[in-house]
Amino acid sequence: MASILLIDDQDRTLALCQRALPQHRYLGPARHWEEASAQLARGGVDLVLLDVHFDIDAEHLLGWSEGMSASALERLRRRQGLEILARLRRAHSELPVVVMTSQEELPLGPGDRIEEEDYTYFLDDDYLDASSLEVMIAGALSASLAEEVDGPIYWGRSRQLARLRRRLDVWSRGALPVMLLGPTGTGKSLVARHFVHPRSGREGPFVSVDLSTLPRDLMAAHLFGSVRGAWTGALTDRVGAFEAARGGTLFLDEVANLSDDAQKLLLSVLQEGLITRLGDTRERQVDVKLVVATHEDLAARVSEGTFRQDLYMRLNPAAAVVLPPLVERGLDWGRLVRFAGERALARPALAGLIDSYRRLAGVDGEGASLVVGGAPPEGSGTLMFYLSHRAMRELRRHTWPGNLRELTMAVENALLFTLAEHLELAGRGPSVLQVRPKTVRELLRLEQRGVGAPSSGGRALQVVVQAEDGLNRVSQSLERQVFLQLYSEEDGDFARMAQVLLGDGTHARKVQLRFNQLGLKVRDLKAGR
Amino acid sequence: MSAAADPELVALVGRLRHDLGRYMAFQLRAVGDGAPHTLLCEALRADLLQTRRGPAGVERAVDLWDRALPALERSAARQLQPFEDLRREMERVRSCTDLLERGALSPPQALAGRKAALAAADALRALHTRLREA
């Protein structure tokens, strides 16, 4: 059951919905924006059904002014729903809105254009039909629920990641190995531990081995175990990672670093399901879900001859899951920052400092929350951190070579520094702690020393190219990064972006068109700043 | 004069499509052909006798039609087939409205009234589309 707010000057839609779709709870109808706004402020609304034509008194119309002509007033009434829609999109950008008309019937003037954006839906037909309305409501609600969080993993709400999550869900349950690809810091280890392992249906432990930190000559012993005397200094029998993970999941991070010996032994395990400890003659049965990850191009390593092709094929490359770099997750930006902040606030180190500050400053409540973007929050007696639009812009400007890992650390550091700045000031402090843009800027500058920014002063971009990626996908990925960086740097001014890209600010429309073609949406970026 | 050259005509038919076409068939679309006579009459009363409800009061479908008709007859719309269909169906709606107001609507007449209202709404939509695309 969903709570649906009707914004409509008539009662008949409510009656139709109550009769045809009794499984939902209906609020309203709100007769105009003020009533709708008050209802929305009370919370608990899952979806809005919005009429377009409002035959209501002039003073309740958005956009009405004294002295307006009768014809202008009539036009305003006929398009009042669009005025309300604009307010809804600004104030509640993620709330699904079903506009109760078809796009064809929208009362648009010459040159007006309205796009079907995320979370805004139009009927296929302007004549309300209960079954099509039901389909539309179900679709809008399921799309709004597409934002997925699995423990410490934020999948976001892009279709690309939703698809990837669904595929990974299937492969996690199967017996074949799972291969996770993507740049460093994109969350491969988190995905293996908190997504694949719980879905594998295995009750054994999750064991993780980072092959980039193991000496190559000890790798095989570490993975497959050894018996006393297998080599000088092997004083006792030793259980390897495969045996330790029996009945569970073994995660091999940076699998491209596998030594030749270990590659051969791993192939044998994948073929036979048996291991032999180094120095031993006895074969042991192992039953583990294998997950491997790398930021390297394994197919290229196979071509170079530094990774065995037969092993590569056994690792199930056809089902590889590629986690995208942070710069390609532009549409989820604001939520990713909020997610990282909430996780940081829950960590014991920061929680301890927060308690100290609350006692010192005389702030009530427990813990703290993070407000990202929008207007500064009112003090409500509990502790809040506020990342302003400007502070978010500083974060957006960064190139994030370390991806999610780097973002998480940067947000945690920003909160920590902000808290420390206030702790130094003795006496009663504010309950809303604003993270200063300067704090963010300085933190990122410290982080960036030696990494990220190219020495030439150009633009740093990242792209992970997989075996079957077409050039079109690669170039679009790079283009999206350039556009997202420029959009942030130029405050969303397409004329200035056109000046940078084309050397001519009059081509703003051209730039905006390409921006849209790349699937970037201004409203999402504004909401996520 | 071609219909495409008259944006006011497109706007007029667009308004009629909303005020008349949409609400003249609002409940009638939901009740279905097999609905009991009382339910069908209730839907006919709501859709045909209280088609437009606003600060200015309540208007019947035929009132809205009568107000728009002179302008339509003077326009290029009169040359289009959907307009002829609309005019014919609205006369059937008028007959149904008279019977409904006199409380003399038989079950077959109620079904015919529903059919006419839906057909008129469809003709209005077709007329608007033709004018927009012309």
Interface residues (C-beta under 8 A of the other chain):
Chain A: D9 Q10 R12 L16 R19 A20 H53 D55 I56 D57 R78 T101 E104 E105 P107 P110 D126 Y127 L128 D129 A130
Chain B: P7 G14 R15 R17 H18 G21 R22 Y23 A25 F26 Q27 R29 A30 A46 R52 R53 G54 P55 A56 A121 R125 T129 R132
